[in-house]
């Protein structure tokens, strides 16, 4: 938590221009020094428990922990170790965000008080709510209160909390024109703490899930950290620094396209934390609307800087034509088939030959409060319209990227570079699924990484049963070849090995965009032990590149 901005500009300017100086802490011997942290403390001298130096490219600053002399010292050695860990992590995180950041000398006061009752922007903050609070810049230092908690914390909690508070001190010194708004101040500090302390406990994602359908991004505080996690994941940590340096209001800082890109990544659950873990969000799907025939579908109200989501369920055995009506320039709309996979533009045709087809529709707006409406017409599907599977199909780049880059268990994924996959479904019900030089990289650090090219594929017979495309392997060689280059400080090790390939047992839907194979919801391999985390999207999307015409092969 950060207190009210209180900056002495002349002193701050000299602080930025000069290296950190230990004599800035001389006041610790003054009897009234502790009262500048917390008025509840009686006048008495304080003692230094531990100190460390934060180093970053372009500067350094001393960070120290103090206590009232009358307070028992506790485990000073442990505090010293964790403070040193904090200093290293914070310095590395500052470097990761790029140049131009400044950390003033910082003092953390540890007392026996819980945080006091406060009133901020009309809200009553209950006593004991905060674990720590940065107070501003006074003289040459940034004072931070570290309060007593109602529960026992760990060393990792201590490091994470201090990283959060030290970023407030960085904000005071580095972003002097940035408004004191929670979505900017607290959201970015929580992101910085994750940038500094990897594998820390993830908080506020659930609160973001609950808030974003009705609460504007700039009306949040800590839950807004999901936005910075996306921004840093999509563009790198320096982008977060640049965003904070330029932000004056949400209107000028977050454009319509930026807001929708954030929403898209959120609903596709593709946002990763700086340590590579997937952000564990659970986007609400929104209400379901049944589409039986011709209708005009009016857009629901969309509050600016929120996310609106809705499911449309199209009846089976029909062909629906969609026409989008003009929408406000600030609104954005994306669709995806089913409740998982990748979002794209509004489909013009929805065919429901094999059963009900559902689309999730997400909408955002920055000013108007509404998005596009749709006119929908419907007709019964003919057998020729429903004849789709036979042909030669090339997977879309977005679908291949999704397959390559997603991580089923929440760890760091790979980076897709190039290549594609080809699905061949012959009229005689033989076929193949081949990898045409699918190239990717997986990095565990700057020094250790894997470059891989996947070739080869499977051969099978295929059939359609109850709207599901099923394949059965033929022959004995149905493995892909992995051409690996293992990079490390010792050099490059090259190897070739084989692995199992993608199997097919999907519902399918054909439309003007191509062939869509939709995997079972909640897919989970049977060999995984119970309780093992697993979340993998097996949907695949293809465009026709050859083979029989669309109407020539009935399922």
C-alpha positions in Angstrom: 0.0 0.0 0.0 1.2 3.5 -0.7 0.3 6.5 1.4 -0.5 10.0 0.1 2.1 11.6 -2.2 4.2 13.9 -0.2 7.3 15.0 -2.1 9.7 17.8 -1.4 10.7 18.6 -5.0 13.9 20.5 -4.3 15.3 17.8 -2.1 14.1 15.1 -4.4 15.9 16.7 -7.4 19.2 16.7 -5.5 18.6 13.1 -4.4 18.2 11.9 -8.0 21.4 13.7 -9.0 23.5 12.2 -6.2 24.4 8.7 -5.1 22.7 7.3 -2.0 24.3 8.5 1.2 24.2 6.8 4.6 24.1 10.1 6.4 20.5 10.5 5.3 19.6 8.1 8.1 21.2 10.1 10.9 17.8 11.0 12.4 17.4 7.5 13.8 18.9 8.8 17.0 16.3 11.6 17.3 13.6 10.9 19.8 10.8 12.2 17.6 11.9 10.3 14.5 9.6 7.3 15.0 6.5 9.6 15.2 7.1 10.5 11.5 6.3 6.9 10.7 3.4 6.3 13.1 1.9 8.9 15.5 1.0 6.0 17.9 4.7 5.4 18.7 6.0 7.1 21.8 9.1 9.2 21.4 12.2 7.1 21.7 15.4 6.3 19.7 15.4 3.5 17.2 17.9 0.9 16.3 19.0 -0.5 12.9 18.1 -4.2 12.6 19.6 -4.8 9.2 20.6 -2.9 6.0 21.4 -3.8 2.4 22.2 -2.0 -0.8 20.0 -2.2 -3.9 22.2 -1.9 -7.1 20.8 -1.2 -10.5 22.3 0.0 -13.8 22.9 3.7 -13.1 22.6 3.8 -9.3 22.3 2.3 -5.9 20.4 3.0 -2.7 20.6 1.8 0.9 17.6 0.1 2.3 17.5 -0.5 6.1 15.1 -2.1 8.7 14.7 -0.3 12.0 12.8 -0.9 15.2 12.0 1.1 18.3 14.7 0.5 20.9 12.1 -0.9 23.4 10.9 -3.5 21.0 12.5 -7.0 21.2 15.0 -7.5 18.4 13.6 -10.8 17.2 15.6 -12.8 14.6 17.8 -10.0 13.2 20.0 -12.5 11.3 16.9 -13.8 9.4 15.7 -10.3 8.7 19.1 -9.5 7.3 19.1 -12.4 5.0 15.6 -11.7 3.6 16.5 -8.0 3.3 19.6 -8.9 1.2 17.4 -11.2 -0.9 15.0 -8.3 -1.4 17.8 -5.9 -2.4 19.1 -8.3 -5.1 15.6 -9.1 -6.5 14.5 -5.5 -6.6 17.7 -4.4 -8.4 17.2 -7.1 -11.0 13.6 -6.1 -11.5 14.5 -2.5 -11.9 17.0 -3.5 -14.6 14.4 -5.7 -16.3 12.1 -2.6 -16.6 14.8 -0.6 -18.3 16.6 2.6 -17.5 15.3 5.8 -16.0 14.1 4.4 -12.6 15.3 5.8 -9.2 15.0 4.3 -5.8 15.6 6.7 -2.9 17.2 5.6 0.4 14.5 3.7 2.2 13.8 2.9 5.9 11.4 0.1 6.9 10.1 0.5 10.4 9.0 -2.8 12.1 6.8 -2.1 15.1 4.2 -4.0 17.2 1.3 -2.1 15.8 -1.2 -3.4 13.2 -2.1 -0.8 10.5 -4.4 1.9 11.7 -8.0 2.7 10.7 -7.8 5.1 7.7 -10.2 6.9 5.4 -9.2 7.1 1.7 -11.4 8.5 -1.0 -14.5 8.1 1.1 -13.7 4.5 2.0 -13.0 3.4 5.5 -10.0 1.1 5.7 -10.4 -1.1 8.7 -7.6 -1.4 11.3 -5.2 -4.2 10.6 -6.0 -4.3 6.9 -2.5 -3.5 5.5 0.7 -5.4 6.0 2.9 -2.5 4.9 2.6 1.1 3.7 5.0 3.5 2.0 4.5 7.0 3.2 6.1 9.3 0.6 9.5 11.0 0.4 10.7 13.0 3.4 14.1 14.7 3.3 16.4 12.1 1.7 14.5 8.9 2.4 11.3 7.0 1.7 9.8 5.7 5.0 7.8 2.4 5.0 5.8 1.0 7.9 5.9 -2.8 8.2 3.0 -3.6 10.5 2.3 -6.6 12.7 0.0 -9.1 10.9 -2.8 -11.2 12.3 -1.1 -14.3 10.8 2.4 -15.5 10.6 4.2 -14.8 7.4 7.1 -16.5 5.6 10.4 -15.1 4.4 9.0 -15.1 0.9 6.0 -13.0 2.0 8.5 -10.5 3.5 10.5 -10.2 0.3 7.3 -9.9 -1.9 5.8 -7.3 0.4 8.9 -5.2 0.6 9.3 -5.4 -3.2 5.8 -4.0 -3.5 6.5 -1.2 -1.1 9.9 -0.4 -2.6 8.2 0.1 -6.0 6.0 2.7 -4.3 9.2 4.5 -3.3 10.3 4.1 -7.0 7.0 5.6 -8.1 7.5 8.6 -5.8 10.9 9.3 -7.3 10.5 8.2 -10.9 6.8 9.0 -11.9 6.2 12.4 -10.3 3.4 13.3 -12.7 1.6 10.0 -12.5 -1.8 10.4 -10.7 -2.3 8.9 -7.3 -4.9 6.4 -8.6 -5.2 2.8 -7.3 -5.3 1.1 -10.7 -1.9 2.8 -11.5 -0.3 2.8 -8.1 -1.3 -0.5 -6.5 -1.8 -2.6 -9.7 1.7 -1.8 -11.0 3.4 -2.3 -7.6 1.8 -5.8 -7.4 3.2 -6.6 -10.9 6.6 -5.3 -9.9 6.6 -7.5 -6.8 6.0 -10.6 -9.1 8.8 -9.3 -11.4 11.1 -9.2 -8.4 10.0 -12.3 -6.4 9.3 -15.3 -8.7 7.0 -18.1 -7.6 5.2 -15.8 -5.1 1.6 -16.5 -4.1 -0.8 -15.0 -6.6 -3.5 -12.7 -5.2 -6.3 -10.6 -6.6 -6.9 -12.7 -9.8 -10.2 -13.9 -8.3 -11.2 -10.3 -7.4 -10.5 -9.2 -11.0 -12.7 -12.0 -12.3 -15.6 -10.8 -10.1 -15.1 -7.1 -10.8 -14.3 -6.8 -14.5 -17.9 -7.4 -15.9 -19.2 -4.3 -14.0 -16.2 -2.4 -12.6 -14.1 -0.2 -14.8 -10.4 -0.9 -14.9 -9.6 2.5 -13.5 -12.0 2.0 -10.5 -9.9 -1.0 -9.3 -6.7 -1.0 -7.2 -4.8 -4.2 -6.5 -6.9 -6.4 -8.9 -5.7 -4.1 -11.7 -2.4 -6.0 -11.5 -3.9 -8.4 -14.0 -3.7 -5.6 -16.6 0.0 -5.1 -15.9 0.7 -8.8 -16.0 -0.8 -8.8 -19.5 1.1 -5.6 -20.5 4.4 -7.0 -19.3 3.8 -10.4 -20.8 2.7 -9.1 -24.2 5.3 -6.3 -24.6 8.0 -6.8 -22.0 8.6 -5.2 -18.5 10.0 -1.9 -20.1 6.5 -1.3 -21.5 5.1 -1.2 -18.0 7.6 1.5 -17.1 6.8 3.5 -20.2 3.1 3.2 -19.6 3.4 4.5 -16.0 5.7 7.4 -17.1 3.1 8.6 -19.7 -0.2 7.7 -17.9 -2.3 10.7 -16.8 -5.8 9.2 -17.1 -7.2 5.9 -18.5 -8.8 7.7 -21.5 -5.4 8.7 -22.8 -3.5 5.6 -21.6 -5.6 2.7 -22.7 -6.9 2.8 -26.3 -9.9 0.8 -27.7 -7.5 -1.7 -29.4 -5.4 -2.0 -26.3 -8.4 -2.8 -24.2 -9.6 -5.5 -26.5 -6.2 -7.1 -26.8 -6.1 -7.3 -23.0 -9.6 -8.7 -23.0 -8.7 -11.3 -25.7 -5.7 -12.5 -23.7 -7.7 -12.6 -20.5 -10.5 -14.8 -22.0 -8.0 -17.0 -23.8 -6.2 -17.4 -20.4 -2.9 -16.8 -22.2 -1.5 -14.2 -19.7 1.8 -15.3 -18.0 3.5 -13.9 -15.0 7.2 -12.8 -15.3 8.3 -16.2 -13.9 6.5 -18.0 -16.7 3.5 -19.3 -14.8 0.0 -18.9 -16.3 -2.1 -16.3 -14.5 -4.9 -18.4 -12.9 -7.9 -16.4 -14.1 -11.4 -17.8 -14.5 -13.2 -15.5 -16.9 -16.9 -15.5 -16.4 -18.6 -16.8 -19.6 -21.7 -14.6 -19.2 -25.3 -15.4 -19.9 -26.4 -17.8 -22.7 -28.8 -16.7 -25.4 -30.5 -19.4 -27.6 -30.7 -18.6 -31.3 -33.5 -20.6 -33.0 -34.0 -18.7 -36.2 -34.2 -15.2 -37.7 -33.7 -12.4 -35.2 -32.1 -9.1 -34.5 -29.6 -9.5 -31.8 -29.1 -6.2 -30.0 -25.8 -5.7 -28.1 -26.1 -5.5 -24.4 -24.9 -2.4 -22.6 -21.1 -2.3 -22.2 -19.7 -0.1 -19.4 -16.6 1.7 -20.5 -13.3 -0.1 -19.6 -15.1 -3.3 -18.5 -15.4 -6.7 -20.3 -18.8 -8.0 -21.5 -19.2 -11.7 -22.4 -22.1 -13.7 -23.7 -22.7 -17.2 -25.1 -24.9 -17.6 -28.2 -26.3 -21.1 -28.7 -27.3 -21.8 -32.4 -29.8 -24.6 -33.0 -28.7 -27.7 -34.8 -29.5 -28.5 -38.5 -29.5 -25.0 -39.8 -27.4 -22.4 -41.6 -27.3 -19.0 -39.9 -26.2 -15.9 -41.8 -24.9 -13.0 -39.6 -24.7 -9.3 -40.6 -23.1 -6.8 -38.3 -24.6 -3.4 -38.0 -22.5 -0.2 -37.6 -21.0 0.2 -34.2 -19.5 3.1 -32.3 -15.8 3.7 -33.2 -14.6 3.0 -29.7 -16.3 -0.4 -29.4 -14.7 -3.8 -30.2 -16.2 -7.3 -30.6 -14.6 -10.7 -31.0 -16.1 -14.2 -31.4 -14.8 -17.7 -30.8 -16.5 -21.1 -31.2 -17.1 -22.9 -28.0 -15.9 -21.8 -24.6 -12.2 -22.2 -25.3 -9.7 -21.5 -28.1 -8.8 -18.3 -30.0 -11.0 -15.3 -30.7 -11.5 -13.8 -34.1 -13.8 -11.6 -36.1 -17.6 -12.1 -36.3 -18.4 -15.1 -38.4 -20.7 -14.4 -41.4 -22.1 -18.0 -41.5 -22.7 -20.5 -38.8 -23.6 -24.1 -39.9 -24.9 -26.5 -37.3 -25.0 -29.7 -39.3 -23.9 -32.0 -36.5 -25.5 -30.4 -33.4 -25.8 -27.1 -31.5 -22.9 -24.7 -32.0 -22.0 -22.2 -29.4 -20.1 -19.0 -29.8 -18.7 -16.8 -27.0 -18.9 -13.1 -27.8 -16.8 -10.6 -25.9 -17.2 -6.8 -26.2 -15.4 -3.8 -24.9 -15.9 0.0 -25.2 -14.0 3.0 -23.9 -16.7 5.7 -24.2 -20.0 4.8 -25.9 -21.2 2.0 -23.6 -22.4 -0.2 -26.4 -21.0 -2.4 -29.2 -22.3 -3.9 -32.4 -25.7 -5.4 -33.0 -26.5 -8.2 -35.4 -29.1 -9.3 -37.9 -29.4 -13.0 -38.1 -31.3 -15.1 -40.7 -31.7 -18.8 -40.7 -32.5 -21.7 -43.1 -32.4 -25.5 -42.7 -29.1 -27.0 -43.8 -29.0 -29.3 -46.8 -26.9 -32.5 -46.9 -24.5 -30.8 -49.3 -23.9 -27.9 -47.0 -23.0 -30.3 -44.2 -20.6 -32.3 -46.3 -17.2 -30.9 -45.2 -14.5 -33.3 -43.9 -13.0 -34.6 -47.1 -10.2 -32.4 -48.4 -6.7 -31.1 -47.7 -6.7 -28.6 -44.8 -3.9 -26.3 -43.6 -4.0 -25.3 -39.9 -4.2 -21.5 -39.4 -1.1 -19.9 -37.9 -3.1 -18.8 -34.8 -4.2 -22.4 -34.2 -0.7 -23.7 -34.6 0.7 -21.0 -32.3 -2.0 -21.9 -29.7 -1.0 -25.5 -29.8 2.7 -24.8 -29.5 2.7 -22.0 -26.9 0.1 -23.1 -24.4 1.3 -24.9 -21.2 -1.0 -27.6 -19.9 0.4 -27.5 -16.3 0.9 -23.8 -15.8 4.6 -23.7 -16.4 6.6 -21.7 -19.0 5.6 -22.5 -22.6 7.4 -22.4 -25.9 7.6 -19.6 -28.5 6.2 -20.5 -31.9 8.4 -19.3 -34.8 7.1 -20.9 -38.1 5.7 -23.9 -39.8 2.3 -25.4 -40.2 0.3 -28.7 -39.9 -1.6 -30.3 -42.8 -4.7 -32.5 -42.3 -5.5 -34.7 -45.3 -8.9 -36.4 -45.4 -9.3 -38.4 -48.6 -12.7 -39.4 -50.0 -11.8 -43.1 -49.5 -11.5 -42.4 -45.8 -7.7 -42.6 -45.6 -5.8 -39.6 -44.4 -2.8 -38.1 -42.6 -1.8 -35.3 -40.3 1.7 -34.0 -40.9 4.0 -31.4 -39.3 5.7 -29.3 -41.9 8.8 -27.9 -40.1 6.9 -26.6 -37.0 9.7 -24.5 -35.4 9.7 -23.3 -31.8 11.9 -22.3 -28.9 11.6 -23.0 -25.2 13.7 -20.9 -22.7 14.2 -21.6 -19.1 16.7 -18.8 -18.8 19.0 -16.6 -20.9 21.6 -19.3 -20.9 19.6 -22.5 -21.2 17.1 -22.9 -24.1 15.9 -25.4 -26.6 15.4 -24.8 -30.4 13.2 -27.5 -31.9 11.9 -28.3 -35.4 9.1 -30.9 -35.6 8.5 -33.0 -38.8 6.7 -36.1 -39.8 3.2 -37.2 -38.8 0.5 -39.9 -38.7 -1.5 -42.0 -41.1 -5.0 -43.2 -40.4 -8.4 -44.1 -41.6 -11.3 -41.7 -40.6 -15.0 -41.6 -40.2 -17.7 -39.3 -38.8 -19.9 -40.7 -36.0 -22.6 -38.5 -34.4 -20.9 -35.3 -35.5 -17.5 -36.4 -34.3 -14.5 -36.8 -36.6 -12.6 -39.9 -35.5 -9.3 -41.2 -36.8 -7.6 -44.6 -36.3 -3.9 -45.1 -36.9 -2.7 -47.4 -39.7 0.8 -48.8 -40.1 3.5 -48.9 -37.5 5.3 -45.5 -37.9 3.0 -42.8 -36.5 5.5 -40.7 -34.7 6.8 -37.2 -35.3 10.5 -36.4 -35.4 12.0 -33.8 -33.0 15.1 -32.1 -34.2 16.5 -30.6 -31.1 19.3 -28.1 -30.4 20.0 -27.8 -26.6 21.8 -24.5 -25.9 23.8 -23.9 -22.7 27.0 -22.2 -21.6 28.9 -25.4 -22.5 27.7 -25.1 -26.2 25.1 -26.7 -28.4 24.0 -30.3 -28.2 22.1 -31.6 -31.2 19.9 -34.7 -31.1 17.0 -36.3 -33.0 14.3 -38.2 -31.3 10.7 -39.3 -31.9 7.5 -38.6 -30.1 3.8 -39.2 -30.3 1.7 -36.8 -32.4 -1.7 -35.1 -32.2 -4.6 -37.5 -32.3 -8.0 -36.6 -33.6 -11.4 -37.3 -31.9 -13.2 -33.9 -32.2 -16.6 -32.4 -32.9 -16.4 -30.5 -36.1 -18.0 -27.5 -37.7 -17.6 -26.2 -41.2 -18.2 -22.6 -42.3 -16.8 -20.1 -44.7 -13.7 -19.8 -42.6 -12.9 -23.5 -42.9 -12.9 -26.7 -40.8 -13.0 -26.3 -37.0 -12.2 -29.3 -34.8 -13.5 -28.7 -31.3 -12.1 -30.9 -28.6 -14.0 -32.1 -25.5 -14.4 -29.5 -22.7 -12.2 -30.2 -19.7 -9.9 -32.5 -21.7 -7.5 -34.4 -19.4 -5.2 -37.3 -20.3 -6.2 -40.5 -18.4 -2.6 -41.3 -17.4 -2.2 -38.2 -15.2 -2.5 -38.8 -11.4 -5.5 -37.4 -9.7 -5.0 -33.9 -8.5 -2.4 -33.0 -11.1 -3.0 -29.6 -12.6 -3.9 -29.8 -16.3 -5.5 -27.3 -18.7 -4.9 -27.8 -22.4 -7.0 -26.7 -25.4 -7.0 -29.3 -28.2 -9.2 -27.2 -30.6 -7.8 -26.9 -34.2 -8.8 -24.6 -37.0 -8.1 -25.2 -40.7 -8.5 -23.6 -44.1 -9.0 -25.6 -47.3 -6.0 -25.8 -49.6 -7.0 -28.7 -51.9 -9.0 -31.8 -52.3 -12.6 -32.5 -53.1 -15.1 -29.6 -53.2 -16.9 -28.9 -49.9 -20.2 -30.5 -51.0 -18.7 -33.7 -52.3 -18.2 -35.8 -49.2 -21.1 -36.2 -46.8 -20.1 -37.1 -43.2 
